[in-house]
Amino acid sequence: MFNITDFNVAKYTTILDRGLSQGMGKQGSQVCIEAAICEALNLPHGDDPGCVAQSVRFFKITLNDASWSSPAARAAGLRGLGLAQLGSLGVVSDEEFTKRLAEKTIRVLIPKLFRQVFPNNPSCLAAAERCENEGTQEAARAARAAASDEYLILSADLALETLRELNSPGVALLEENAK
């Protein structure tokens, strides 16, 4: 049974000060966030310390293995989450964690991203506001559709620009009929 007082925070800090690896890593060197927990608990090298709710563990493994700018950035970004997850097994409902995290992602992450990437697109800004207000999967799907259209339009515009640069005969026809 996991006892929170058994966790060695100083050892954990020393491990994270080495930076975290993408993937499990090698014990004694850079390791992933879950292997850092195992190492701090003096468990065998692995990615399941046995005291973490599965939904939390899977989320953290996915986040750990994302493309961070550096091992140090990965360690800094996951440091608090690594501690907060301890003892979550049997306490934190996997279903409730997943549900609440999804809603927070819809309400916070999507609007922030859309406002940065699409500051002049009214449909994307409206989708961002809807996500913020509703936090529902339906709002997220609408945001995805708005962003998808924006990226597809941009792709088509880039191809058109390239055809102009390469003097495709159809460009003259397009410009003649655009008047």
Secondary structure, DSSP 8 states (H G I E B T S, - for coil): ---GGG--HHHHHHHHHT-B-SSSB-TTS-B-HHHHHHHHTT--SSS--SSS-HHHHHHHHHHHTS--S-HHHHHHHHHHHHHHTTT-TTTS-HHHHHHHHHHHIIIIIHHHHHHHH-TT-HHHHHHHHHHHHH--HHHHHHHHHHHHHHHHHHHHHHHHHHHHHTT-HHHHHHHHHT-
